[in-house]
Amino acid sequence: MSKMHEVAEVETERVVIFCPLEKDADKDYQFAEISRLCFSAGMEVVKIFSQGLDAFNRRTIMGKGKLDEIRIFLRDNPCDTLVVDFQLTGSQLRNISQELGVKVLDRILLIIDIFALNAKSSEGKIEVKLAQNRYLLTRLSSLQGSFGRFGGKGAGMRGPGETKLELDRRKLEKEIVTLQAEIEKIKSSRRQNRLLREKNGIKSVVLGGYTNAGKSSIFNLLTRENIYADDKLFATLDTTSRRLFLGDNNFCLLTDTVGFISKLPHELVESFSATLEEVASADLILHVVDVADGFYQKNIQITNKILDDLHATKNRIVILNKCDLLEKPIDIEGNQILFSAKKKTNLEKLKELIKNCLED
């Protein structure tokens, strides 16, 4: 691969997925999550293959029998791309691609690609490009020329704010330093804003949660804004803050942030450190959950782990969103509230909870 091109429109790619399984019990969750990631990248999933990690092959991840099985399927069902739900080295990406004759994306590049599609602000583009450059730099020697023969387009080939990205080590290293400096400027500016906010006694409330749980819809409802929301993973990438009035001339600053996902790539954690600092410094976290998702309990666990790793406040309200879609009642805990952004269910109760949590 010599260049990564930005495209104006997302072309639908036919893809097959390979999932290395750590625990067979999590298979359904893993299949559902990686399929939704592919959908969010504009892909059509044709088939999912899987294999236990006990059959791990250092060269191609999957065993020879599974490799042959996928090769035969692709021969009879031509597809553009194989997505591997795992972090691959550059040589593994190249080896699998050579064996199967298709473009190969790993989990990290797929997520970065979705971020690239949805980055609209200059800050978002800087953060995504930094993550992309870091990913490429560690796989540079193995990736040279590996994607170019597949047309240089589609998922894995997009980059925000640039029409091309040369795979040159010195260029990448220099660009990473520049981008890191830009991130530090953003961090410094936000720290100054936080100090000013704290001096004026303005509390910070952050919407967090597993991606596509309805954070942006709740943000719009609470602040009467109209930021973009869609039924795709990471549809909203850019951080947005607005005043949230709580009555009696009281208000706080409400911030909508990027959503979380299982096995969040460290490239994104490092590159989005400025955004994640907003989460870590908040006075209150509104943990939004899609309670109609059959895996919502696992999504809660994933988000709690990320929030704890960020040392975010334990002052949290768990908003069980989309309760209007529930087919039967569920038990709720002390810090949880049933909510529906669509039906505006418990809107005033949520505002009162926010007010009370900020006063404690």
Backbone torsions as a table, in degrees:
resi	resn	phi	psi	omega
1	MET	NA	119.7	-179.8
2	SER	-102.4	-22.6	-178.3
3	LYS	-144.2	152.1	172.8
4	MET	-119.3	120.4	-172.5
5	HIS	-101.5	142.0	171.2
6	GLU	-86.7	135.8	178.6
7	VAL	-118.6	148.2	-176.7
8	ALA	-73.1	-33.9	-178.1
9	GLU	-127.2	151.9	178.2
10	VAL	-87.0	118.3	177.3
11	GLU	-87.3	139.1	179.8
12	THR	-72.7	120.2	177.6
13	GLU	-104.8	137.8	172.7
14	ARG	-83.7	123.2	-175.3
15	VAL	-130.8	151.8	166.1
16	VAL	-112.7	152.9	-176.5
17	ILE	-118.4	140.1	171.2
18	PHE	-119.2	124.2	-178.7
19	CYS	-114.3	109.3	169.1
20	PRO	-74.0	126.9	-173.6
21	LEU	-102.4	122.8	174.0
22	GLU	-80.1	-42.9	178.2
23	LYS	-131.6	124.2	-179.1
24	ASP	-61.9	-26.8	-178.9
25	ALA	-66.2	-24.7	-179.4
26	ASP	-93.3	8.5	-173.3
27	LYS	-58.2	-48.5	-177.2
28	ASP	-61.3	-41.1	179.0
29	TYR	-63.8	-45.6	-178.7
30	GLN	-63.6	-42.2	178.7
31	PHE	-61.8	-44.7	-177.5
32	ALA	-65.3	-41.7	-176.6
33	GLU	-68.4	-47.8	-177.9
34	ILE	-68.3	-31.2	176.9
35	SER	-65.6	-40.8	178.8
36	ARG	-69.5	-33.2	175.2
37	LEU	-62.8	-44.0	179.2
38	CYS	-63.1	-43.2	177.2
39	PHE	-58.8	-41.4	-179.2
40	SER	-68.2	-21.0	176.6
41	ALA	-92.2	6.8	177.9
42	GLY	81.7	28.4	-176.7
43	MET	-107.4	152.2	172.8
44	GLU	-105.9	115.9	-179.4
45	VAL	-80.9	121.1	-178.2
46	VAL	-92.6	-41.1	-178.2
47	LYS	-161.4	150.4	176.9
48	ILE	-116.6	128.6	174.3
49	PHE	-110.3	153.8	178.6
50	SER	-148.5	162.9	178.4
51	GLN	-163.6	142.3	179.0
52	GLY	-65.9	146.7	-179.3
53	LEU	-67.6	-10.3	176.5
54	ASP	-68.5	-13.9	176.7
55	ALA	-100.9	21.6	-175.6
56	PHE	-55.8	130.7	176.8
57	ASN	-114.9	119.6	-174.4
58	ARG	-59.9	-29.5	-175.7
59	ARG	-80.9	-41.0	-174.4
60	THR	-130.8	10.2	-177.7
61	ILE	71.2	-55.7	-177.1
62	MET	-89.2	157.5	177.9
63	GLY	-72.5	165.9	-177.3
64	LYS	-61.2	-40.1	-180.0
65	GLY	-62.9	-41.5	179.4
66	LYS	-69.0	-37.1	177.6
67	LEU	-61.8	-43.5	178.1
68	ASP	-65.0	-38.4	179.9
69	GLU	-62.6	-43.3	178.9
70	ILE	-69.1	-38.6	179.1
71	ARG	-60.7	-43.9	179.2
72	ILE	-64.6	-41.0	178.9
73	PHE	-63.0	-44.1	-179.1
74	LEU	-66.6	-31.5	177.1
75	ARG	-63.4	-39.3	-178.8
76	ASP	-90.2	-18.3	-178.5
77	ASN	-134.5	79.6	-175.7
78	PRO	-54.2	131.0	177.7
79	CYS	-133.3	163.5	-177.3
80	ASP	-86.5	-34.3	-166.0
81	THR	-146.2	147.1	167.5
82	LEU	-110.2	124.6	175.8
83	VAL	-102.4	123.8	178.6
84	VAL	-105.2	120.2	-176.9
85	ASP	-81.3	66.3	-174.5
86	PHE	-166.1	157.7	175.2
87	GLN	-85.6	115.4	-176.7
88	LEU	-103.8	150.5	170.0
89	THR	-78.8	166.7	178.1
90	GLY	-60.9	-39.9	-179.1
91	SER	-67.8	-36.1	177.1
92	GLN	-66.4	-41.7	174.8
93	LEU	-56.9	-46.8	-178.6
94	ARG	-66.7	-44.1	-177.6
95	ASN	-62.9	-45.1	-179.5
96	ILE	-65.1	-41.1	179.2
97	SER	-61.6	-43.1	179.6
98	GLN	-66.8	-37.2	-179.4
99	GLU	-68.0	-38.8	-172.7
100	LEU	-104.0	-14.9	177.7
101	GLY	72.7	26.2	176.8
102	VAL	-133.0	163.9	173.6
103	LYS	-68.4	142.6	-179.0
104	VAL	-123.6	130.8	173.9
105	LEU	-119.1	141.5	171.7
106	ASP	-97.4	177.5	-175.2
107	ARG	-59.6	-40.9	-176.2
108	ILE	-65.4	-48.6	-178.4
109	LEU	-64.9	-34.1	177.3
110	LEU	-63.0	-46.6	-179.9
111	ILE	-66.3	-43.1	177.8
112	ILE	-59.9	-38.1	180.0
113	ASP	-64.2	-40.2	176.9
114	ILE	-64.6	-41.1	176.1
115	PHE	-60.5	-41.4	179.7
116	ALA	-61.5	-37.5	178.4
117	LEU	-64.9	-34.2	-169.8
118	ASN	-103.9	-3.1	178.3
119	ALA	-73.7	118.6	-179.4
120	LYS	-112.4	-38.6	-178.3
121	SER	-79.9	162.1	178.2
122	SER	-63.3	-36.7	178.5
123	GLU	-64.5	-45.5	179.6
124	GLY	-60.6	-40.0	179.9
125	LYS	-66.9	-37.9	177.7
126	ILE	-63.8	-45.6	-177.6
127	GLU	-64.9	-41.8	179.7
128	VAL	-67.4	-42.5	-178.4
129	LYS	-65.8	-35.2	176.4
130	LEU	-64.1	-43.7	178.0
131	ALA	-63.0	-41.7	179.9
132	GLN	-63.9	-44.2	-179.7
133	ASN	-65.0	-40.1	178.2
134	ARG	-63.3	-41.0	178.8
135	TYR	-61.8	-47.6	-176.9
136	LEU	-67.0	-38.8	-174.7
137	LEU	-61.3	-39.0	-178.3
138	THR	-76.5	-9.3	-177.6
139	ARG	-124.6	15.4	-168.1
140	LEU	-57.9	-53.0	-173.5
141	SER	-63.6	-33.7	-177.8
142	SER	-80.0	-26.9	-174.7
143	LEU	-86.4	-14.7	-177.8
144	GLN	-53.4	117.9	174.9
145	GLY	79.0	0.2	-172.9
146	SER	-79.3	-25.8	-178.5
147	PHE	-103.7	-23.1	-173.2
148	GLY	-55.6	-34.1	-176.6
149	ARG	-74.2	-4.7	177.4
150	PHE	-103.5	17.7	170.8
151	GLY	102.2	-11.2	177.2
152	GLY	60.0	38.4	180.0
153	LYS	-145.4	168.3	176.2
154	GLY	84.1	-167.7	-176.7
155	ALA	-55.6	137.8	-177.9
156	GLY	89.9	-8.3	-177.8
157	MET	-113.0	1.7	-174.4
158	ARG	-94.8	147.9	176.1
159	GLY	-146.4	134.1	-176.4
160	PRO	-75.9	134.8	170.6
161	GLY	79.6	-4.4	-179.4
162	GLU	-133.6	147.0	177.2
163	THR	-85.5	-16.8	179.0
164	LYS	-157.2	159.0	176.5
165	LEU	-136.4	110.3	-178.5
166	GLU	-75.1	135.8	177.6
167	LEU	-87.0	74.8	179.0
168	ASP	-125.7	124.1	-172.8
169	ARG	-58.0	-47.8	-178.1
170	ARG	-63.1	-39.7	178.5
171	LYS	-63.9	-44.2	180.0
172	LEU	-64.6	-45.0	-178.9
173	GLU	-62.6	-41.8	178.7
174	LYS	-65.6	-41.5	-179.1
175	GLU	-66.9	-37.8	178.7
176	ILE	-61.7	-43.7	178.7
177	VAL	-60.2	-44.7	179.5
178	THR	-62.7	-43.8	-179.4
179	LEU	-67.2	-38.6	177.3
180	GLN	-62.4	-38.0	178.2
181	ALA	-65.0	-38.4	177.6
182	GLU	-65.3	-40.1	178.1
183	ILE	-63.1	-40.9	179.8
184	GLU	-64.1	-35.8	176.4
185	LYS	-63.9	-41.1	178.4
186	ILE	-63.4	-44.5	178.9
187	LYS	-60.1	-45.2	-178.6
188	SER	-61.7	-43.8	179.1
189	SER	-62.6	-41.3	-179.6
190	ARG	-69.7	-35.5	177.6
191	ARG	-64.0	-41.0	177.0
192	GLN	-63.0	-40.6	178.3
193	ASN	-64.9	-38.2	178.8
194	ARG	-66.1	-41.4	178.0
195	LEU	-61.6	-42.0	179.0
196	LEU	-65.7	-40.6	179.5
197	ARG	-64.5	-44.0	179.9
198	GLU	-65.0	-37.8	178.3
199	LYS	-61.9	-34.6	-178.6
200	ASN	-92.2	4.5	176.3
201	GLY	72.0	25.4	-179.7
202	ILE	-93.4	121.7	-178.8
203	LYS	-80.0	150.6	179.8
204	SER	-110.2	127.4	177.3
205	VAL	-121.0	129.0	-176.7
206	VAL	-118.7	133.3	171.8
207	LEU	-84.5	122.6	177.9
208	GLY	-132.7	172.6	177.2
209	GLY	144.6	172.7	177.0
210	TYR	-60.3	141.9	-175.6
211	THR	-57.7	144.1	176.6
212	ASN	68.8	29.3	177.7
213	ALA	-89.3	-10.9	179.3
214	GLY	110.1	20.7	-178.9
215	LYS	-58.8	-47.6	-176.5
216	SER	-66.5	-35.7	177.2
217	SER	-64.5	-40.7	178.1
218	ILE	-69.4	-39.6	176.1
219	PHE	-57.2	-48.3	179.7
220	ASN	-60.9	-40.9	-178.4
221	LEU	-66.8	-43.0	-177.1
222	LEU	-73.0	-35.4	-174.1
223	THR	-105.8	-3.1	-177.8
224	ARG	60.3	35.1	175.6
225	GLU	-96.5	-177.5	179.8
226	ASN	-142.0	52.3	178.6
227	ILE	-76.0	158.0	-172.9
228	TYR	-65.3	135.2	175.2
229	ALA	-140.8	139.2	-179.2
230	ASP	-149.1	159.8	-178.3
231	ASP	-86.3	58.4	177.3
232	LYS	-140.6	155.7	177.7
233	LEU	-69.9	135.2	178.6
234	PHE	59.1	32.0	178.6
235	ALA	-63.1	-34.5	176.9
236	THR	-108.9	117.4	-175.6
237	LEU	-110.5	-37.3	-171.6
238	ASP	-80.4	138.2	179.5
239	THR	-72.1	132.5	179.5
240	THR	-131.0	133.9	179.4
241	SER	-125.9	138.5	177.6
242	ARG	-145.2	160.9	174.9
243	ARG	-73.2	139.1	173.6
244	LEU	-118.0	112.4	-178.1
245	PHE	-81.8	132.4	-174.1
246	LEU	-113.6	8.3	-179.5
247	GLY	92.8	160.2	179.5
248	ASP	54.5	37.9	179.2
249	ASN	63.1	17.0	176.7
250	ASN	-95.5	143.4	174.5
251	PHE	-150.8	160.7	174.3
252	CYS	-129.6	174.3	176.2
253	LEU	-101.9	117.7	-179.7
254	LEU	-101.4	129.5	-177.1
255	THR	-122.5	130.4	174.6
256	ASP	-98.5	126.8	-175.9
257	THR	-119.9	175.0	177.6
258	VAL	-63.2	144.9	179.9
259	GLY	-76.7	164.7	179.3
260	PHE	-103.6	167.7	178.5
261	ILE	-155.2	160.4	178.8
262	SER	-66.7	149.8	179.2
263	LYS	50.8	50.4	179.8
264	LEU	-59.8	120.7	-175.6
265	PRO	-58.1	135.2	-178.0
266	HIS	-63.2	-27.7	176.4
267	GLU	-58.2	-37.6	-180.0
268	LEU	-77.8	-38.2	178.4
269	VAL	-60.4	-45.1	179.9
270	GLU	-68.2	-44.0	-176.1
271	SER	-71.6	-30.3	-179.3
272	PHE	-99.5	27.3	-178.0
273	SER	-61.3	-34.4	179.0
274	ALA	-64.7	-42.3	178.1
275	THR	-67.0	-43.9	-176.9
276	LEU	-70.2	-22.0	174.6
277	GLU	-63.8	-32.5	177.6
278	GLU	-63.2	-37.8	177.3
279	VAL	-67.3	-46.1	-176.0
280	ALA	-65.2	-28.6	-175.1
281	SER	-96.7	1.5	-175.6
282	ALA	-68.4	150.8	175.2
283	ASP	-83.1	-24.1	-179.1
284	LEU	-149.8	136.0	175.6
285	ILE	-107.2	127.3	170.0
286	LEU	-96.9	99.1	-176.7
287	HIS	-84.6	103.9	-175.3
288	VAL	-90.2	132.1	-177.1
289	VAL	-128.6	134.6	171.3
290	ASP	-82.8	95.8	-173.3
291	VAL	-73.1	-12.6	177.7
292	ALA	-84.0	-9.4	176.8
293	ASP	-75.8	128.0	-178.6
294	GLY	-60.3	-18.1	-179.4
295	PHE	-106.6	23.3	-170.3
296	TYR	-63.5	-31.6	179.0
297	GLN	-65.3	-39.2	177.4
298	LYS	-68.3	-37.4	177.3
299	ASN	-62.7	-36.4	176.6
300	ILE	-63.3	-44.3	179.7
301	GLN	-61.6	-43.3	-179.9
302	ILE	-61.8	-46.5	-178.6
303	THR	-65.9	-42.9	178.9
304	ASN	-60.2	-39.5	179.0
305	LYS	-63.2	-43.8	179.8
306	ILE	-66.1	-44.4	179.2
307	LEU	-61.6	-41.7	178.6
308	ASP	-65.5	-40.4	178.3
309	ASP	-63.0	-30.4	178.3
310	LEU	-83.4	-2.3	-176.6
311	HIS	59.3	36.6	177.6
312	ALA	-71.8	156.7	-179.1
313	THR	-55.9	146.8	174.2
314	LYS	-82.1	-4.5	177.0
315	ASN	-76.8	91.6	-172.3
316	ARG	-133.8	143.3	170.2
317	ILE	-113.2	124.7	179.0
318	VAL	-93.8	110.3	-177.8
319	ILE	-93.2	107.7	179.4
320	LEU	-83.8	84.7	-173.6
321	ASN	-75.8	160.6	179.2
322	LYS	65.9	33.5	179.9
323	CYS	-66.4	-18.6	178.5
324	ASP	-68.2	-14.8	-179.8
325	LEU	-95.1	-2.6	-179.6
326	LEU	-70.5	137.3	179.9
327	GLU	-90.5	-19.1	178.3
328	LYS	-149.6	155.6	-178.1
329	PRO	-61.6	152.0	175.7
330	ILE	-128.0	156.0	176.7
331	ASP	-79.2	138.7	177.6
332	ILE	-122.1	150.4	-178.9
333	GLU	-94.7	178.4	-172.6
334	GLY	-58.8	-37.7	-176.5
335	ASN	-97.6	15.0	-178.0
336	GLN	-107.3	152.5	177.7
337	ILE	-141.7	131.5	173.9
338	LEU	-73.1	137.3	-172.2
339	PHE	-151.9	152.3	172.2
340	SER	-140.2	111.0	177.4
341	ALA	-64.3	-34.2	-178.5
342	LYS	-69.0	-43.7	-177.0
343	LYS	-95.4	-4.9	-177.0
344	LYS	62.0	29.2	179.5
345	THR	-66.5	127.3	176.6
346	ASN	64.2	28.0	-179.4
347	LEU	-62.9	-49.2	-179.0
348	GLU	-67.2	-35.5	177.6
349	LYS	-63.5	-38.9	177.8
350	LEU	-64.1	-44.6	179.3
351	LYS	-60.2	-39.9	-180.0
352	GLU	-67.2	-39.5	177.4
353	LEU	-62.5	-44.0	178.1
354	ILE	-58.4	-46.6	-179.1
355	LYS	-60.6	-45.2	-178.5
356	ASN	-65.8	-41.6	-179.5
357	CYS	-65.8	-30.9	-179.6
358	LEU	-79.9	-20.8	-179.6
359	GLU	-86.4	-22.1	-177.2
360	ASP	-67.5	NA	NA
